[in-house]
Amino acid sequence: MAPASATMRGLFVIQAILLRTACSEFGVVFDVREWPPSALISFPLRYMHSVVEMADLRDVEKTIELIAAFVESVTEDDDFAHRL
């Protein structure tokens, strides 16, 4: 859904499958079936988890636009149930 919302707004999105070995706790959240449906959205940055971590403000703004586009696209008929 997010890629379709992004395309409609002219935003560039790369979809990827994130393995559990990635630097995120998202894999653990996905394994716990009682948690609400979740998605990981990231943007390019440098020097993660350091005092000089930085990101391009345009990437941050476009990420906000992507999230807003997705939220606006959700309807009552959408089903985000966790199925393996």
N, CA and C of each residue as an Amber inpcrd file, in Angstrom:
protein
   252
   0.8080000  -1.1920000   0.0000000   0.0000000   0.0000000   0.0000000
   0.8560000   1.2620000   0.0000000   1.9010000   1.2770000   0.7870000
   2.7620000   2.4580000   0.8310000   3.3670000   2.7790000  -0.5280000
   3.8700000   1.7730000  -1.3000000   4.4240000   2.1170000  -2.6090000
   3.4000000   2.7480000  -3.5440000   2.1680000   2.2580000  -3.5270000
   1.1400000   2.8500000  -4.3830000   0.8640000   4.2880000  -3.9570000
   0.7770000   4.5190000  -2.6630000   0.5600000   5.8740000  -2.1520000
   1.7200000   6.7710000  -2.5380000   2.9200000   6.2380000  -2.4790000
   4.1090000   7.0160000  -2.8120000   4.1270000   7.3730000  -4.2890000
   3.8290000   6.4140000  -5.1390000   3.8430000   6.6510000  -6.5840000
   2.8520000   7.7390000  -6.9680000   1.6740000   7.7070000  -6.3460000
   0.6640000   8.7140000  -6.6450000   1.1540000  10.1150000  -6.3040000
   2.0640000  10.2090000  -5.3350000   2.5730000  11.5190000  -4.9260000
   3.9470000  11.8260000  -5.5080000   4.4380000  10.9410000  -6.3760000
   5.7340000  11.1770000  -6.9950000   6.9140000  10.9260000  -6.0640000
   6.7220000  10.0970000  -5.0350000   7.7990000   9.7790000  -4.0990000
   8.4970000   8.5020000  -4.5500000   9.7970000   8.4260000  -4.3520000
  10.5970000   7.2610000  -4.7300000  10.7090000   6.3190000  -3.5400000
  10.3490000   5.0410000  -3.7480000  10.3710000   4.0560000  -2.6730000
  11.0900000   2.8060000  -3.1520000  11.9110000   2.2440000  -2.2870000
  12.5370000   0.9500000  -2.5450000  11.9880000  -0.0140000  -1.5110000
  11.4000000  -1.1160000  -1.9740000  10.9020000  -2.1300000  -1.0530000
  12.0030000  -3.1630000  -0.8340000  12.1450000  -3.5940000   0.3990000
  13.1510000  -4.5990000   0.7230000  12.6200000  -5.5310000   1.7890000
  13.1210000  -6.7300000   1.7850000  12.8010000  -7.6720000   2.8490000
  13.9150000  -7.5590000   3.8720000  13.5480000  -7.2440000   5.0790000
  14.5310000  -7.0440000   6.1340000  14.7190000  -8.3430000   6.8980000
  15.9080000  -8.8460000   6.8910000  16.1950000 -10.0800000   7.6160000
  16.3670000  -9.8010000   9.0960000  16.2330000 -10.8250000   9.8920000
  16.3630000 -10.6550000  11.3420000  17.7720000 -10.2700000  11.7660000
  18.7290000 -10.3820000  10.8580000  20.1000000 -10.0130000  11.1910000
  20.3460000  -8.5180000  11.0040000  19.3550000  -7.8040000  10.5210000
  19.5130000  -6.3610000  10.3170000  19.5890000  -5.6460000  11.6600000
  20.0400000  -4.4290000  11.6140000  20.2180000  -3.6320000  12.8450000
  18.9040000  -3.0220000  13.3010000  17.9630000  -3.8610000  13.6520000
  16.6600000  -3.3910000  14.1000000  15.9970000  -4.4860000  14.9190000
  15.1540000  -4.0900000  15.8530000  14.3880000  -5.0490000  16.6400000
  13.0890000  -5.4180000  15.9380000  12.9060000  -4.9530000  14.7300000
  11.6560000  -5.1710000  14.0190000  11.3470000  -6.6530000  13.8330000
  12.3660000  -7.4740000  13.5870000  12.1480000  -8.9040000  13.4140000
  11.5080000  -9.5270000  14.6380000  11.8960000  -9.0870000  15.8140000
  11.3220000  -9.5980000  17.0580000   9.8610000  -9.1800000  17.1600000
   9.5670000  -7.9540000  16.8260000   8.1920000  -7.4540000  16.8750000
   7.3230000  -8.2560000  15.9140000   7.8570000  -8.5640000  14.7440000
   7.0850000  -9.3090000  13.7450000   6.7580000 -10.7130000  14.2320000
   7.6590000 -11.3260000  14.9780000   7.4480000 -12.6970000  15.4640000
   6.3890000 -12.7920000  16.5540000   6.1340000 -11.7080000  17.2620000
   5.1760000 -11.7300000  18.3600000   3.7920000 -11.4660000  17.7800000
   2.9810000 -12.4780000  17.7280000   1.6960000 -12.3710000  17.0200000
   0.6820000 -11.4770000  17.7170000   0.8600000 -11.1920000  18.9760000
  -0.1060000 -10.3610000  19.6850000   0.0930000  -8.8650000  19.3990000
   1.2030000  -8.5070000  18.8140000   1.4750000  -7.0950000  18.5470000
   0.6410000  -6.6240000  17.3710000   0.3560000  -5.3530000  17.3150000
  -0.4100000  -4.8330000  16.1780000   0.4290000  -4.8970000  14.9080000
  -0.2180000  -4.8910000  13.7450000   0.5230000  -4.8730000  12.4890000
   1.5370000  -3.7330000  12.4900000   2.7120000  -3.9900000  11.9610000
   3.7980000  -3.0180000  12.0060000   4.5340000  -2.9780000  10.6780000
   5.2140000  -1.8910000  10.4430000   6.0670000  -1.7540000   9.2610000
   7.2970000  -0.9560000   9.6590000   8.3800000  -1.2400000   9.0120000
   9.6170000  -0.5140000   9.2650000   9.8610000   0.4230000   8.0950000
   9.9900000   1.6910000   8.3830000  10.2870000   2.6890000   7.3580000
  11.6120000   3.3320000   7.7410000  12.5260000   3.3500000   6.8100000
  13.8230000   3.9540000   7.1070000  14.2220000   4.8910000   5.9720000
  15.1620000   5.7470000   6.2600000  15.6860000   6.6550000   5.2510000
  17.2060000   6.6860000   5.3960000  17.9000000   7.0780000   4.3290000
  19.3600000   7.0410000   4.3740000  19.9180000   8.0520000   5.3790000
  20.9020000   7.5910000   6.1360000  21.5900000   8.4920000   7.0520000
  23.0240000   8.0160000   7.2350000  23.8070000   8.8260000   7.8750000
  25.2100000   8.4860000   8.1120000  25.5050000   8.4960000   9.6000000
  26.4370000   7.6690000   9.9820000  26.9640000   7.6230000  11.3480000
  25.8740000   7.3260000  12.3830000  25.0400000   6.3090000  12.0710000
  23.9370000   5.9340000  12.9480000  24.4230000   5.6520000  14.3670000
  23.6470000   6.0640000  15.3440000  23.8970000   5.8380000  16.7700000
  25.1830000   6.5030000  17.2550000  25.5590000   7.5880000  16.6240000
  26.7150000   8.3430000  17.1050000  26.2830000   9.7860000  17.3530000
  27.1450000  10.5420000  17.9920000  26.7940000  11.9330000  18.3030000
  26.7640000  12.8090000  17.0590000  27.2860000  12.3020000  15.9450000
  27.2910000  13.0840000  14.7070000  26.3730000  12.4780000  13.6410000
  25.3900000  11.6690000  14.0810000  24.4420000  11.0790000  13.1420000
  23.7870000  12.1880000  12.3360000  23.6710000  11.9760000  11.0110000
  23.0840000  13.0220000  10.1750000  22.2610000  12.4270000   9.0540000
  21.2840000  13.1980000   8.6200000  20.4340000  12.8050000   7.5020000
  20.1410000  14.0510000   6.6830000  19.8550000  13.8430000   5.4300000
  19.4770000  14.9480000   4.5570000  18.0430000  15.3390000   4.9030000
  17.8140000  16.5950000   5.1640000  16.4850000  17.0710000   5.5580000
  15.4350000  16.7130000   4.5040000  15.8320000  16.6980000   3.2270000
  14.8710000  16.3350000   2.1700000  14.4100000  14.8910000   2.3190000
  15.3210000  13.9940000   2.7230000  14.9240000  12.5980000   2.9490000
  13.9450000  12.4870000   4.1130000  14.1860000  13.2510000   5.1590000
  13.2760000  13.2420000   6.3130000  11.9060000  13.7620000   5.8860000
  11.8770000  14.8510000   5.1450000  10.6040000  15.4250000   4.6930000
   9.8460000  14.4580000   3.7800000  10.5550000  13.7900000   2.8660000
   9.9050000  12.8370000   1.9690000   9.3890000  11.6210000   2.7400000
  10.0870000  11.2230000   3.7910000   9.6180000  10.1160000   4.6250000
   8.3140000  10.5010000   5.3230000   8.2470000  11.7200000   5.8030000
   7.0150000  12.2140000   6.4220000   5.8810000  12.2200000   5.3960000
   6.1670000  12.6530000   4.1650000   5.1530000  12.6400000   3.1120000
   4.6780000  11.2190000   2.8240000   5.6200000  10.2550000   2.8100000
   5.2600000   8.8610000   2.5550000   4.3250000   8.3330000   3.6350000
   4.6500000   8.5900000   4.8900000   3.8020000   8.1330000   5.9950000
   2.4190000   8.7750000   5.9000000   2.3840000  10.0760000   5.6230000
   1.0990000  10.7760000   5.4960000   0.2770000  10.1910000   4.3420000
   0.9220000   9.9070000   3.2120000   0.2110000   9.3430000   2.0650000
  -0.3690000   7.9810000   2.4080000   0.3980000   7.1720000   3.1310000
  -0.1000000   5.8570000   3.5260000  -1.3060000   5.9900000   4.4550000
  -1.1770000   6.8350000   5.4640000  -2.2750000   7.0090000   6.4320000
  -3.5410000   7.4830000   5.7190000  -3.3850000   8.3980000   4.7810000
  -4.5470000   8.9070000   4.0490000  -5.1620000   7.8510000   3.1340000
  -4.3770000   6.8420000   2.7420000  -4.8870000   5.8250000   1.8230000
  -5.6290000   4.6920000   2.5350000  -5.5000000   4.5800000   3.8410000
  -6.1180000   3.4880000   4.5900000  -7.6390000   3.6750000   4.6260000
  -8.3370000   2.5650000   4.3550000  -9.7940000   2.5880000   4.4060000
 -10.2800000   1.5780000   5.4420000 -11.5550000   1.6120000   5.7350000
 -12.1370000   0.6660000   6.6930000 -12.0380000  -0.7720000   6.2030000
 -11.9310000  -0.9680000   4.9030000 -11.8800000  -2.3100000   4.3220000
 -10.4850000  -2.9260000   4.3550000  -9.4620000  -2.1460000   4.6560000
  -8.0890000  -2.6640000   4.6930000  -7.9210000  -3.6420000   5.8510000
  -7.2160000  -4.7210000   5.5630000  -6.9850000  -5.7730000   6.5650000
  -5.4830000  -5.9050000   6.7720000  -5.0370000  -5.6230000   7.9650000
  -3.6120000  -5.6920000   8.2780000  -3.3040000  -6.8670000   9.1950000
  -4.1210000  -7.9020000   9.1230000  -3.9130000  -9.0630000   9.9860000
  -2.5720000  -9.7130000   9.6840000  -1.9380000 -10.2110000  10.7070000
  -0.6320000 -10.8570000  10.6060000  -0.8290000 -12.3150000  10.1970000
  -0.3580000 -12.6620000   9.0130000  -0.4830000 -14.0290000   8.5080000
   0.8800000 -14.4940000   8.0210000   1.2430000 -15.6910000   8.4010000
   2.4990000 -16.2680000   7.9150000   2.2290000 -17.3070000   6.8720000
